[in-house]
């Protein structure tokens, strides 16, 4: 019997990004029998240990990249997703004034056509109906997040072009590309206000005050997924080196969150099946299960 499930691919920069951005939506779709594959562009090799309980842990310090790979596997199990590594090296987050140069050989310095070709191969193999990625600012200005945006958008286009990367397999036209904006100012404001109204201390007060004047992304899709917040939280906790269990992610009571903001938001960036009117409640709305028509070839990225 043919596979009747729909397929979603989410492109992320580092292990743990998938668990803080759109995770409950992915868990919802896998629970409904659809296939979800996360593509992680780097191994998070230059990440720090952000959980104070694990600072100085000798086992972790001996092999942080290997430890993060095991964390990613556990997070994938919590969400019910498939996972692949794109195979590039974490660029790190440069700090200082002036900023230091990025390390040689890192993801953000790769010629664009190299990671695009790698992602095109993944798209053509998995054949997703829908993709998600970061916006042009990377969600926040980490060089790997900005690069992940560029790679995902370019691969969305190139995967459908039969003349681009012919070695990566037959062309496949992803029907919709969304920016994941689920960690939005609107969400933070709503939860922050709800906690204040209940007389609770909000972990977002300082965070919100620093960012309240930033431009807000226009959500075009809102996926209700509160029942999958526990899976999201389990995935977050799986990334123990990166997530402080006493940090702000876990300081909002889940009943308050579910009542105030029971969904995750996305912004439709590209579509081959038209632009819907109004706010969507399903990223798969309007897709053709058999796939979209492959456009006429245009040539390889960078050619």
Buried (B, 14 or more C-beta within 10 A) or exposed (E): EEEEBBBBBBBBBBBBBBBBBBBBBBBBBBBEEBBBBBBBBBBBBBBEBBBEEBEEBEEBEEEBBEBBBEBBEBBBEBBBBBBBBBEBBBBBBBEEEEEEEBBEEBBBBBEBBEBBBBBBBBBBEBBBBBBBBBBEBBBEEBBBBBBBBBBBBBBBBBBBBBEBBEEBBEBBBBBBBBBBBBBBBEBBBBBBBBBEEEEEEBBBEEBBEEEEEEEEBEBBBBBBBBEBBEBBBBBBBBBBBBBBEEBEBBEBBEEBBBEBBBBBBBBBBBBBBEEBEEEBEBBBEBBEEEEBEBEEEBEBBEE
